Amino acid sequence: MAKQDRKSQIKKKLKEQILRIYESNPRHTYNYKQVAKALGEEGSKHKKYLSGILYSLAKDGDLVEVYKGKFKISPAYLEKKRKVGPFIKGRVDMKSTGKAYVVTDELLEDVRISSNNTGYALHDDYVKVRLFPRRKSQKVEGEIVEVLRRSKNRFVGIVEYTGKYAFLLADNKAMPIDIFLPLENLHGAKDGEKAIVEITEWKPPAKNPFGKVVEVLGDPGDNEVEMHAILAEYNLPARFDKTVEAEAGKVPEAIPEKEIARRKDFRKVTTFTIDPADAKDFDDALSVKKLGDGKYEVGVHIADVTHYVKPDTLLDGEAQQRGTSIYLVDRTIPMLPEKLSNLVCSLRPNEDKLTYSVVFTINDQARILKTWIGKTIINSDHRFDYDQVQEIIESGEGKYSDEIAVLNGYAKKIRERRMRSGAIDFERQEVKFRLDEDSKPVSVYFKEQKEAHKLIEEFMLLANKAVAERVGKPKGKEKPKTFVYRIHDIPNPEKLSTLSTFVAKLGYKIKTDTRNNIAKSFNNLLKDSQGKGEENLIETLTIRTMAKAEYSTVNIGHYGLAFDHYTHFTSPIRRYPDMMVHRLLASYDAGKPSAPQEAYEEQCQHASEMERLSQEAERDSVKYKQVEFMADQVGSEFEGLISGVSKWGIFVEIKENKCEGMVRLSDMEDDYYYLDEDNFRVIGYNTKKEYKLGSPVRIRIKRANLLKKELDFVLAEK
């Protein structure tokens, strides 16, 4: 009896602890393994009880099983135990109309804020909100009472004079208010020029924030001005400080003999790089060596950046702050100065280079028999671009054709196995522009994933996975040490449910009971819809259902790749997390204790945020070039596909060049059209004519607005 009582006490205590985990993260889902990890020692000790407790809590209505084995806190439980008082904290999602939503972890839904209740908050600010009393059927509403932390205080826009003062009209659509500029704060900015303005003050009773010009960019429409404006909008750097460049200049190019002696020497092994034709920074190289008995040794050699960039230096601080290289349409803003990124660290042909390597022994079935990870020195025999390798793969002829054939054969088999394991196969075309000497777009082309790209991709994935497993799956009973993982969560359950319901109407089925079945369903869905009218629609919706990949010290695996352990190790010249991984790996190989998790988690969050900002800047630069490319096509007609729907209009992507614009509902004069959000379409009130996501339409270019980076279309009669 005493034993039974003790078991009941353990389960009762575990229930309370488990509910606290779910309560503190009401938007997240966890399975029993993730719960065990979150519980720490208690979870490991009592793992056998956890699955039963989760199902018991679901039966009681405290949890909801969103799909097999994956649970989330129930709204009913939160209402019953609601600790949320009249105030919550969260991040502002400001709309161009002036109204906003506050995204918070304290509630299951966002808080709606009307335009007259946003106070002194701006987009992305962290704020305190007073909640209004709520009726059952109403959405949660409130008012912003305090700005706890500004997300940014610098804005880019056009200076507009109005007599004795001026305003900055911000480029950012999420900035619904103009910034007041006293004449003494213009610092040389002229009427109509683009400038960067810093908010200096915003207090009651002022309706507008006060600001000062910190940099005059120049005339709107000028390429240099617009590219610098895009970088400034996301608070991204355009250049390196002279002190950082000076420190980079002191980095020695010569490799001391002592350093070579410490490393495994691969200089006499056949080695080459495969990169885009215009690349200058070569992060990775592959080596191939025949061993006999159908086996090969394949080395993945990565630039040993951390040998040159030491912690607590100006160079390291700058790289950490930047987080990533930035790729705009017409330029690259590197994470490291060119002396390092293009010269010292870059794995240029016929030069001795220091590397950190993952070396695989592989049999004829592409099975990994042995893996070695360590510091090396290489000398690349040749520099290939992707097109050259693709030609060798297709023809079977050319320099190192035998080695490339071996690598490609392995890559195909490894990829096939990865797909069978539940990896998701997205193959989207990337839009690229050919630019003239003035950076004007003269033509568009599409970057496609061919076998040469997939060859490199598979070996990079293999190396990243091997490194993550080396630390994340220690031998024996040793606990995993703090590490930086590239994680990708399972699809959002609500979005998955919406997708499943919608594609069912088109005759497709999605199994949502296990993560493996979801992945297989996604792949089947993408494959079965190929060449059909709904192909574009289904691909768009499937991508929107997926979670975003990010960096974290908490490993939940990478869902899209179907890996339990995954990291970023292979691009340290252009990604700071890879440098963090190199340092941690070297530290643990030297027998040092686990690094402080909290500090590394903070760096992971910063790196994820910088990655997001750089991607948004890149997208903005593409939009700008698309509008510039189409500017002289006003009045021309094109075939397109509906790529999005909103209450303002339908977004259309032109088939031949993938430039996107909007057909405004107000310009669709044959009927009154309204949005049917659940079915991704707009419908004519009288005619019942519908325009659905993914449907083909013919459009005519109405307007190209370079300053707003917008294309306006109207529907053209077929």
Stockholm file with secondary structure:
# STOCKHOLM 1.0

chainA/1-718         MAKQDRKSQIKKKLKEQILRIYESNPRHTYNYKQVAKALGEEGSKHKKYLSGILYSLAKDGDLVEVYKGKFKISPAYLEKKRKVGPFIKGRVDMKSTGKAYVVTDELLEDVRISSNNTGYALHDDYVKVRLFPRRKSQKVEGEIVEVLRRSKNRFVGIVEYTGKYAFLLADNKAMPIDIFLPLENLHGAKDGEKAIVEITEWKPPAKNPFGKVVEVLGDPGDNEVEMHAILAEYNLPARFDKTVEAEAGKVPEAIPEKEIARRKDFRKVTTFTIDPADAKDFDDALSVKKLGDGKYEVGVHIADVTHYVKPDTLLDGEAQQRGTSIYLVDRTIPMLPEKLSNLVCSLRPNEDKLTYSVVFTINDQARILKTWIGKTIINSDHRFDYDQVQEIIESGEGKYSDEIAVLNGYAKKIRERRMRSGAIDFERQEVKFRLDEDSKPVSVYFKEQKEAHKLIEEFMLLANKAVAERVGKPKGKEKPKTFVYRIHDIPNPEKLSTLSTFVAKLGYKIKTDTRNNIAKSFNNLLKDSQGKGEENLIETLTIRTMAKAEYSTVNIGHYGLAFDHYTHFTSPIRRYPDMMVHRLLASYDAGKPSAPQEAYEEQCQHASEMERLSQEAERDSVKYKQVEFMADQVGSEFEGLISGVSKWGIFVEIKENKCEGMVRLSDMEDDYYYLDEDNFRVIGYNTKKEYKLGSPVRIRIKRANLLKKELDFVLAEK
#=GR chainA/1-718 SS CHHHHHHHHHHHHHHHHHHHHHHHSTTCCBCHHHHHHHHTHHHHHTHHHHHHHHHHHHHTTSEEEEETTEEEECHHHHHHSCCCCSEEEEEEEECTTSCEEEECSSSSSCEEECGGGCTTCCTTCEEEEEECCCCTTSCCBEEEEEEEECSCCEEEEEEEECSSEEEEEESCTTCCSCEEEEGGGCTTCCTTCEEEEEEEECCTTCSSCEEEEEEEEECTTCHHHHHHHHHHHTTCCSSCCHHHHHHHHTSCCSCCHHHHHTSEECTTSEEEEEECTTCCCCCEEEEEEEEETTEEEEEEEEECHHHHSCTTSHHHHHHHHHCBCEEETTEEECSSCHIIIIIISSCCTTSEEEEEEEEEEECTTCCEEEEEEEEEEEECSEEEEHHHHHHHHHHSCSTTHHHHHHHHHHHHHHHHHHHHTTCCCCCCCEEEEEECTTSCEEEEEEECCCHHHHHHHHHHHHHHHHHHHHHHSCSTTCCCCCCCEEEBCCCCHHHHHHHHHHHHHTTCCCCCSSHHHHHHHHHHHHHHTTTSTTHHHHHHHHHHHSCCCEEESSCCCBTTTTBSSCCCCSCTTTBHHHHHHHHHHHHHHTTCCCCCHHHHHHHHHHHHHHHHHHHHHHHHHHHHHHHHHHGGGTTCEEEEEEEEECSSEEEEEETTTCCEEEEEGGGCTTSCEEEEGGGTEEEETTTCCEEETTCEEEEEEEEEETTTTEEEEEECCC
#=GC SS_cons         CHHHHHHHHHHHHHHHHHHHHHHHSTTCCBCHHHHHHHHTHHHHHTHHHHHHHHHHHHHTTSEEEEETTEEEECHHHHHHSCCCCSEEEEEEEECTTSCEEEECSSSSSCEEECGGGCTTCCTTCEEEEEECCCCTTSCCBEEEEEEEECSCCEEEEEEEECSSEEEEEESCTTCCSCEEEEGGGCTTCCTTCEEEEEEEECCTTCSSCEEEEEEEEECTTCHHHHHHHHHHHTTCCSSCCHHHHHHHHTSCCSCCHHHHHTSEECTTSEEEEEECTTCCCCCEEEEEEEEETTEEEEEEEEECHHHHSCTTSHHHHHHHHHCBCEEETTEEECSSCHIIIIIISSCCTTSEEEEEEEEEEECTTCCEEEEEEEEEEEECSEEEEHHHHHHHHHHSCSTTHHHHHHHHHHHHHHHHHHHHTTCCCCCCCEEEEEECTTSCEEEEEEECCCHHHHHHHHHHHHHHHHHHHHHHSCSTTCCCCCCCEEEBCCCCHHHHHHHHHHHHHTTCCCCCSSHHHHHHHHHHHHHHTTTSTTHHHHHHHHHHHSCCCEEESSCCCBTTTTBSSCCCCSCTTTBHHHHHHHHHHHHHHTTCCCCCHHHHHHHHHHHHHHHHHHHHHHHHHHHHHHHHHHGGGTTCEEEEEEEEECSSEEEEEETTTCCEEEEEGGGCTTSCEEEEGGGTEEEETTTCCEEETTCEEEEEEEEEETTTTEEEEEECCC
//
